[in-house]
Amino acid sequence: MNDTQDFKVFADQLADIAQWAYRKGWAPATSTNYSVRLPEHAAPAFCAITSSGVDKETFEPDQVLAVDRIGMPVNGCTLQPSAETLLHVMLYHATGAGAVLHTHSFAAALLSRSVGECDGLKFSGWELLKGLDGVDTHDCEVILPVFPNSQDIPALAAHIKTRLPLTKPCYGFLLAGHGLYVWGKDIATAKRHLEVFEFLLQCEREVRSHGYPANA
Ligand SMILES: [Zn+2]
């Protein structure tokens, strides 16, 4: 497969993910962004990412572009990369992930404002935790860190990079009042992690609204 064929496969997959997330209700009002790291031989192209400000309901593969290791478009592309491209690039460098997905679900936006940056959201006792790479029991605790939101994306990327808990498994984080970032070794894994956390966030929201603890 050559670079052009590789890119077309990835662009198709990202368009499918974007439309799927819209149908789930996780990508309202042109929000959210999705990317995949490209093979080494595609350099200087580093990752493929959805372009900025496009309705995800009708997102098409030709609205995906390649950016380099610092998030700049390559190959003379005139599409505008997502405003949050630097967060994706930072996550590839910091975690070694193969795909990064970012959603704006109601549960993520709401719950991200309910805890402080130090605490994060803790999940334990849920069977679906086993959907996360390396987790084989519900009897564990997984933390979803929460970081303050910002429109200064370079500063936000630097802030998060120094605070990611990389000494233990970390699959994603929340931006307060904003949404959810998840990653995985490839698109399929990142998609599975996204489904796990969106499910767990909905569970947590229901638990809180009904006033009983998760493991009662
Ligand atoms: Zn966003």
py3Dmol code that shows the C-alpha trace and the ligand (Angstrom):
import py3Dmol

protein = """\
ATOM      1  CA  MET A   1       0.000   0.000   0.000  1.00  0.00           C
ATOM      2  CA  ASN A   2       1.409   3.473  -0.837  1.00  0.00           C
ATOM      3  CA  ASP A   3       1.081   6.676   1.182  1.00  0.00           C
ATOM      4  CA  THR A   4      -1.936   7.889  -0.796  1.00  0.00           C
ATOM      5  CA  GLN A   5      -3.770   4.590  -0.300  1.00  0.00           C
ATOM      6  CA  ASP A   6      -2.821   4.571   3.414  1.00  0.00           C
ATOM      7  CA  PHE A   7      -4.165   8.097   3.828  1.00  0.00           C
ATOM      8  CA  LYS A   8      -7.428   7.277   2.016  1.00  0.00           C
ATOM      9  CA  VAL A   9      -8.042   4.285   4.318  1.00  0.00           C
ATOM     10  CA  PHE A  10      -7.424   6.427   7.406  1.00  0.00           C
ATOM     11  CA  ALA A  11      -9.547   9.307   6.071  1.00  0.00           C
ATOM     12  CA  ASP A  12     -12.431   6.899   5.439  1.00  0.00           C
ATOM     13  CA  GLN A  13     -12.113   5.526   8.976  1.00  0.00           C
ATOM     14  CA  LEU A  14     -12.020   9.003  10.560  1.00  0.00           C
ATOM     15  CA  ALA A  15     -15.067  10.113   8.553  1.00  0.00           C
ATOM     16  CA  ASP A  16     -16.932   6.994   9.717  1.00  0.00           C
ATOM     17  CA  ILE A  17     -15.976   7.736  13.343  1.00  0.00           C
ATOM     18  CA  ALA A  18     -17.048  11.396  13.041  1.00  0.00           C
ATOM     19  CA  GLN A  19     -20.469  10.495  11.605  1.00  0.00           C
ATOM     20  CA  TRP A  20     -20.914   7.695  14.158  1.00  0.00           C
ATOM     21  CA  ALA A  21     -20.094  10.088  17.050  1.00  0.00           C
ATOM     22  CA  TYR A  22     -22.611  12.593  15.672  1.00  0.00           C
ATOM     23  CA  ARG A  23     -25.315   9.907  15.569  1.00  0.00           C
ATOM     24  CA  LYS A  24     -24.468   9.048  19.190  1.00  0.00           C
ATOM     25  CA  GLY A  25     -25.090  12.692  20.148  1.00  0.00           C
ATOM     26  CA  TRP A  26     -21.459  13.224  21.106  1.00  0.00           C
ATOM     27  CA  ALA A  27     -20.530  15.776  18.389  1.00  0.00           C
ATOM     28  CA  PRO A  28     -23.017  18.692  18.342  1.00  0.00           C
ATOM     29  CA  ALA A  29     -22.671  21.968  16.439  1.00  0.00           C
ATOM     30  CA  THR A  30     -19.510  21.123  14.375  1.00  0.00           C
ATOM     31  CA  SER A  31     -17.602  20.309  17.592  1.00  0.00           C
ATOM     32  CA  THR A  32     -15.165  17.429  18.195  1.00  0.00           C
ATOM     33  CA  ASN A  33     -12.113  16.145  16.339  1.00  0.00           C
ATOM     34  CA  TYR A  34     -10.549  12.807  15.474  1.00  0.00           C
ATOM     35  CA  SER A  35      -7.076  11.776  14.369  1.00  0.00           C
ATOM     36  CA  VAL A  36      -4.845   8.806  13.613  1.00  0.00           C
ATOM     37  CA  ARG A  37      -1.048   8.626  13.535  1.00  0.00           C
ATOM     38  CA  LEU A  38       0.354   7.903  10.101  1.00  0.00           C
ATOM     39  CA  PRO A  39       3.085   5.319   9.332  1.00  0.00           C
ATOM     40  CA  GLU A  40       6.711   6.477   9.673  1.00  0.00           C
ATOM     41  CA  HIS A  41       7.227   6.363   5.913  1.00  0.00           C
ATOM     42  CA  ALA A  42       4.534   9.045   5.444  1.00  0.00           C
ATOM     43  CA  ALA A  43       6.877  11.700   6.972  1.00  0.00           C
ATOM     44  CA  PRO A  44       6.782  14.674   7.081  1.00  0.00           C
ATOM     45  CA  ALA A  45       3.071  13.822   7.440  1.00  0.00           C
ATOM     46  CA  PHE A  46       2.650  12.726  11.085  1.00  0.00           C
ATOM     47  CA  CYS A  47      -1.058  12.314  11.657  1.00  0.00           C
ATOM     48  CA  ALA A  48      -4.346  12.595   9.771  1.00  0.00           C
ATOM     49  CA  ILE A  49      -6.929  14.807  11.484  1.00  0.00           C
ATOM     50  CA  THR A  50     -10.428  16.109  10.829  1.00  0.00           C
ATOM     51  CA  SER A  51     -10.620  19.694   9.562  1.00  0.00           C
ATOM     52  CA  SER A  52     -12.004  22.565  11.612  1.00  0.00           C
ATOM     53  CA  GLY A  53     -15.616  23.705  11.849  1.00  0.00           C
ATOM     54  CA  VAL A  54     -17.254  20.955   9.789  1.00  0.00           C
ATOM     55  CA  ASP A  55     -20.651  19.450  10.647  1.00  0.00           C
ATOM     56  CA  LYS A  56     -19.930  15.872  11.766  1.00  0.00           C
ATOM     57  CA  GLU A  57     -23.322  14.621  10.615  1.00  0.00           C
ATOM     58  CA  THR A  58     -22.187  14.855   6.990  1.00  0.00           C
ATOM     59  CA  PHE A  59     -18.408  14.704   7.483  1.00  0.00           C
ATOM     60  CA  GLU A  60     -16.615  13.354   4.381  1.00  0.00           C
ATOM     61  CA  PRO A  61     -13.170  11.718   3.973  1.00  0.00           C
ATOM     62  CA  ASP A  62     -11.956  14.646   1.833  1.00  0.00           C
ATOM     63  CA  GLN A  63     -12.344  16.856   4.918  1.00  0.00           C
ATOM     64  CA  VAL A  64      -9.455  15.007   6.594  1.00  0.00           C
ATOM     65  CA  LEU A  65      -5.927  16.445   6.216  1.00  0.00           C
ATOM     66  CA  ALA A  66      -2.373  15.465   7.125  1.00  0.00           C
ATOM     67  CA  VAL A  67      -0.325  17.539   9.575  1.00  0.00           C
ATOM     68  CA  ASP A  68       3.314  17.302  10.591  1.00  0.00           C
ATOM     69  CA  ARG A  69       4.885  16.647  14.006  1.00  0.00           C
ATOM     70  CA  ILE A  70       4.071  20.202  15.173  1.00  0.00           C
ATOM     71  CA  GLY A  71       0.530  20.237  13.803  1.00  0.00           C
ATOM     72  CA  MET A  72       1.084  22.182  10.575  1.00  0.00           C
ATOM     73  CA  PRO A  73      -0.677  21.085   7.339  1.00  0.00           C
ATOM     74  CA  VAL A  74       1.580  19.288   4.841  1.00  0.00           C
ATOM     75  CA  ASN A  75       1.479  18.700   1.086  1.00  0.00           C
ATOM     76  CA  GLY A  76       0.242  22.262   0.451  1.00  0.00           C
ATOM     77  CA  CYS A  77      -3.147  21.412   1.915  1.00  0.00           C
ATOM     78  CA  THR A  78      -5.454  24.414   2.294  1.00  0.00           C
ATOM     79  CA  LEU A  79      -7.858  22.759   4.727  1.00  0.00           C
ATOM     80  CA  GLN A  80      -7.764  24.197   8.235  1.00  0.00           C
ATOM     81  CA  PRO A  81      -6.858  21.530  10.820  1.00  0.00           C
ATOM     82  CA  SER A  82      -8.953  21.258  13.957  1.00  0.00           C
ATOM     83  CA  ALA A  83      -8.366  24.092  16.427  1.00  0.00           C
ATOM     84  CA  GLU A  84      -7.297  21.455  18.948  1.00  0.00           C
ATOM     85  CA  THR A  85      -4.702  19.784  16.699  1.00  0.00           C
ATOM     86  CA  LEU A  86      -1.859  20.585  19.114  1.00  0.00           C
ATOM     87  CA  LEU A  87      -3.553  18.498  21.811  1.00  0.00           C
ATOM     88  CA  HIS A  88      -3.618  15.511  19.460  1.00  0.00           C
ATOM     89  CA  VAL A  89       0.031  15.986  18.481  1.00  0.00           C
ATOM     90  CA  MET A  90       1.062  16.355  22.139  1.00  0.00           C
ATOM     91  CA  LEU A  91      -0.771  13.123  23.030  1.00  0.00           C
ATOM     92  CA  TYR A  92       0.997  11.175  20.281  1.00  0.00           C
ATOM     93  CA  HIS A  93       4.384  12.383  21.510  1.00  0.00           C
ATOM     94  CA  ALA A  94       3.546  11.850  25.213  1.00  0.00           C
ATOM     95  CA  THR A  95       1.728   8.510  25.101  1.00  0.00           C
ATOM     96  CA  GLY A  96       2.801   6.758  21.895  1.00  0.00           C
ATOM     97  CA  ALA A  97      -0.887   6.321  21.006  1.00  0.00           C
ATOM     98  CA  GLY A  98      -1.972   5.449  17.469  1.00  0.00           C
ATOM     99  CA  ALA A  99      -5.315   7.288  17.471  1.00  0.00           C
ATOM    100  CA  VAL A 100      -6.917  10.142  19.457  1.00  0.00           C
ATOM    101  CA  LEU A 101     -10.657  10.821  19.591  1.00  0.00           C
ATOM    102  CA  HIS A 102     -12.361  13.848  21.173  1.00  0.00           C
ATOM    103  CA  THR A 103     -16.095  14.181  21.874  1.00  0.00           C
ATOM    104  CA  HIS A 104     -18.439  16.790  23.386  1.00  0.00           C
ATOM    105  CA  SER A 105     -21.117  14.614  24.966  1.00  0.00           C
ATOM    106  CA  PHE A 106     -23.609  16.015  27.450  1.00  0.00           C
ATOM    107  CA  ALA A 107     -22.392  13.680  30.218  1.00  0.00           C
ATOM    108  CA  ALA A 108     -18.730  14.602  29.673  1.00  0.00           C
ATOM    109  CA  ALA A 109     -19.414  18.336  29.658  1.00  0.00           C
ATOM    110  CA  LEU A 110     -21.621  18.126  32.746  1.00  0.00           C
ATOM    111  CA  LEU A 111     -19.533  15.787  34.911  1.00  0.00           C
ATOM    112  CA  SER A 112     -16.260  17.503  34.036  1.00  0.00           C
ATOM    113  CA  ARG A 113     -17.506  20.514  36.017  1.00  0.00           C
ATOM    114  CA  SER A 114     -18.340  18.471  39.098  1.00  0.00           C
ATOM    115  CA  VAL A 115     -14.800  17.662  40.258  1.00  0.00           C
ATOM    116  CA  GLY A 116     -11.571  19.579  40.789  1.00  0.00           C
ATOM    117  CA  GLU A 117      -8.406  19.131  38.757  1.00  0.00           C
ATOM    118  CA  CYS A 118      -6.676  17.161  41.540  1.00  0.00           C
ATOM    119  CA  ASP A 119      -9.398  14.584  41.930  1.00  0.00           C
ATOM    120  CA  GLY A 120     -10.437  13.526  38.465  1.00  0.00           C
ATOM    121  CA  LEU A 121     -13.319  11.108  38.039  1.00  0.00           C
ATOM    122  CA  LYS A 122     -12.754   7.643  39.499  1.00  0.00           C
ATOM    123  CA  PHE A 123     -14.492   4.573  38.103  1.00  0.00           C
ATOM    124  CA  SER A 124     -14.574   1.178  39.804  1.00  0.00           C
ATOM    125  CA  GLY A 125     -16.867  -1.833  39.979  1.00  0.00           C
ATOM    126  CA  TRP A 126     -18.206  -1.494  36.434  1.00  0.00           C
ATOM    127  CA  GLU A 127     -17.981  -4.553  34.170  1.00  0.00           C
ATOM    128  CA  LEU A 128     -17.387  -2.359  31.119  1.00  0.00           C
ATOM    129  CA  LEU A 129     -14.015  -1.249  32.533  1.00  0.00           C
ATOM    130  CA  LYS A 130     -12.816  -4.496  30.941  1.00  0.00           C
ATOM    131  CA  GLY A 131     -13.186  -2.761  27.582  1.00  0.00           C
ATOM    132  CA  LEU A 132      -9.994  -0.831  28.412  1.00  0.00           C
ATOM    133  CA  ASP A 133      -6.669  -2.279  27.247  1.00  0.00           C
ATOM    134  CA  GLY A 134      -5.004  -4.238  30.058  1.00  0.00           C
ATOM    135  CA  VAL A 135      -8.052  -4.312  32.366  1.00  0.00           C
ATOM    136  CA  ASP A 136      -9.440  -7.795  33.070  1.00  0.00           C
ATOM    137  CA  THR A 137     -11.669  -7.246  36.088  1.00  0.00           C
ATOM    138  CA  HIS A 138     -14.378  -4.874  37.269  1.00  0.00           C
ATOM    139  CA  ASP A 139     -12.523  -4.842  40.621  1.00  0.00           C
ATOM    140  CA  CYS A 140     -10.116  -2.021  39.770  1.00  0.00           C
ATOM    141  CA  GLU A 141     -10.006   1.752  39.781  1.00  0.00           C
ATOM    142  CA  VAL A 142      -9.498   3.836  36.659  1.00  0.00           C
ATOM    143  CA  ILE A 143      -9.057   7.600  36.908  1.00  0.00           C
ATOM    144  CA  LEU A 144     -10.115  10.064  34.257  1.00  0.00           C
ATOM    145  CA  PRO A 145      -8.131  13.247  35.005  1.00  0.00           C
ATOM    146  CA  VAL A 146      -9.882  16.610  34.669  1.00  0.00           C
ATOM    147  CA  PHE A 147      -8.034  19.680  33.392  1.00  0.00           C
ATOM    148  CA  PRO A 148      -9.258  23.279  33.208  1.00  0.00           C
ATOM    149  CA  ASN A 149     -10.424  24.349  29.771  1.00  0.00           C
ATOM    150  CA  SER A 150      -8.614  27.059  27.804  1.00  0.00           C
ATOM    151  CA  GLN A 151      -8.727  28.694  24.385  1.00  0.00           C
ATOM    152  CA  ASP A 152      -4.906  28.956  24.462  1.00  0.00           C
ATOM    153  CA  ILE A 153      -4.295  25.509  22.975  1.00  0.00           C
ATOM    154  CA  PRO A 154      -0.449  25.602  23.085  1.00  0.00           C
ATOM    155  CA  ALA A 155      -0.577  26.509  26.796  1.00  0.00           C
ATOM    156  CA  LEU A 156      -3.265  23.891  27.423  1.00  0.00           C
ATOM    157  CA  ALA A 157      -1.203  21.205  25.685  1.00  0.00           C
ATOM    158  CA  ALA A 158       1.852  22.110  27.778  1.00  0.00           C
ATOM    159  CA  HIS A 159      -0.217  22.092  30.982  1.00  0.00           C
ATOM    160  CA  ILE A 160      -1.674  18.654  30.286  1.00  0.00           C
ATOM    161  CA  LYS A 161       1.593  17.135  29.087  1.00  0.00           C
ATOM    162  CA  THR A 162       3.266  17.690  32.465  1.00  0.00           C
ATOM    163  CA  ARG A 163       0.300  16.306  34.400  1.00  0.00           C
ATOM    164  CA  LEU A 164      -0.676  13.141  32.547  1.00  0.00           C
ATOM    165  CA  PRO A 165      -0.306  10.168  34.914  1.00  0.00           C
ATOM    166  CA  LEU A 166       1.907   8.168  32.583  1.00  0.00           C
ATOM    167  CA  THR A 167       3.362   5.926  35.304  1.00  0.00           C
ATOM    168  CA  LYS A 168       0.061   4.004  35.405  1.00  0.00           C
ATOM    169  CA  PRO A 169      -2.411   3.236  32.627  1.00  0.00           C
ATOM    170  CA  CYS A 170      -4.186   6.355  31.407  1.00  0.00           C
ATOM    171  CA  TYR A 171      -6.703   6.224  28.594  1.00  0.00           C
ATOM    172  CA  GLY A 172      -8.054   9.753  28.423  1.00  0.00           C
ATOM    173  CA  PHE A 173      -8.998  12.951  30.255  1.00  0.00           C
ATOM    174  CA  LEU A 174     -11.774  15.495  30.567  1.00  0.00           C
ATOM    175  CA  LEU A 175     -11.560  19.212  29.848  1.00  0.00           C
ATOM    176  CA  ALA A 176     -13.802  21.054  32.293  1.00  0.00           C
ATOM    177  CA  GLY A 177     -17.078  22.191  30.744  1.00  0.00           C
ATOM    178  CA  HIS A 178     -15.794  21.021  27.378  1.00  0.00           C
ATOM    179  CA  GLY A 179     -15.512  17.300  26.650  1.00  0.00           C
ATOM    180  CA  LEU A 180     -13.622  14.032  26.604  1.00  0.00           C
ATOM    181  CA  TYR A 181     -10.300  12.989  25.035  1.00  0.00           C
ATOM    182  CA  VAL A 182      -9.417   9.300  24.693  1.00  0.00           C
ATOM    183  CA  TRP A 183      -6.669   7.450  22.881  1.00  0.00           C
ATOM    184  CA  GLY A 184      -5.585   3.932  22.001  1.00  0.00           C
ATOM    185  CA  LYS A 185      -2.970   2.000  20.055  1.00  0.00           C
ATOM    186  CA  ASP A 186      -5.147   2.199  16.901  1.00  0.00           C
ATOM    187  CA  ILE A 187      -8.517   3.565  15.774  1.00  0.00           C
ATOM    188  CA  ALA A 188     -10.458   0.459  16.819  1.00  0.00           C
ATOM    189  CA  THR A 189      -8.960   0.527  20.327  1.00  0.00           C
ATOM    190  CA  ALA A 190      -9.500   4.266  20.731  1.00  0.00           C
ATOM    191  CA  LYS A 191     -13.129   3.821  19.590  1.00  0.00           C
ATOM    192  CA  ARG A 192     -13.627   1.054  22.155  1.00  0.00           C
ATOM    193  CA  HIS A 193     -12.122   3.245  24.879  1.00  0.00           C
ATOM    194  CA  LEU A 194     -14.410   6.084  23.824  1.00  0.00           C
ATOM    195  CA  GLU A 195     -17.467   3.839  24.129  1.00  0.00           C
ATOM    196  CA  VAL A 196     -16.315   2.644  27.567  1.00  0.00           C
ATOM    197  CA  PHE A 197     -15.876   6.148  28.948  1.00  0.00           C
ATOM    198  CA  GLU A 198     -19.039   7.571  27.402  1.00  0.00           C
ATOM    199  CA  PHE A 199     -20.946   4.626  28.935  1.00  0.00           C
ATOM    200  CA  LEU A 200     -19.281   5.106  32.333  1.00  0.00           C
ATOM    201  CA  LEU A 201     -19.936   8.863  32.268  1.00  0.00           C
ATOM    202  CA  GLN A 202     -23.616   8.180  31.615  1.00  0.00           C
ATOM    203  CA  CYS A 203     -23.647   5.665  34.492  1.00  0.00           C
ATOM    204  CA  GLU A 204     -21.983   8.179  36.801  1.00  0.00           C
ATOM    205  CA  ARG A 205     -24.450  10.864  35.790  1.00  0.00           C
ATOM    206  CA  GLU A 206     -27.407   8.579  36.525  1.00  0.00           C
ATOM    207  CA  VAL A 207     -25.912   7.506  39.845  1.00  0.00           C
ATOM    208  CA  ARG A 208     -25.409  11.114  40.911  1.00  0.00           C
ATOM    209  CA  SER A 209     -28.837  12.249  39.792  1.00  0.00           C
ATOM    210  CA  HIS A 210     -30.510   9.421  41.724  1.00  0.00           C
ATOM    211  CA  GLY A 211     -28.400   9.977  44.823  1.00  0.00           C
ATOM    212  CA  TYR A 212     -26.952   6.541  45.492  1.00  0.00           C
ATOM    213  CA  PRO A 213     -23.298   5.531  45.414  1.00  0.00           C
ATOM    214  CA  ALA A 214     -21.901   3.525  42.509  1.00  0.00           C
ATOM    215  CA  ASN A 215     -21.067   0.448  44.559  1.00  0.00           C
ATOM    216  CA  ALA A 216     -23.980   0.369  46.993  1.00  0.00           C
TER     217      ALA A 216
END
"""
ligand_1 = """\
1
ZN
Zn -13.391 20.263 21.801
"""
view = py3Dmol.view(width=600, height=400)
view.addModel(protein, "pdb")
view.setStyle({"model": 0}, {"cartoon": {"style": "trace"}})
view.addModel(ligand_1, "xyz")
view.setStyle({"model": 1}, {"stick": {}})
view.zoomTo()
view.show()
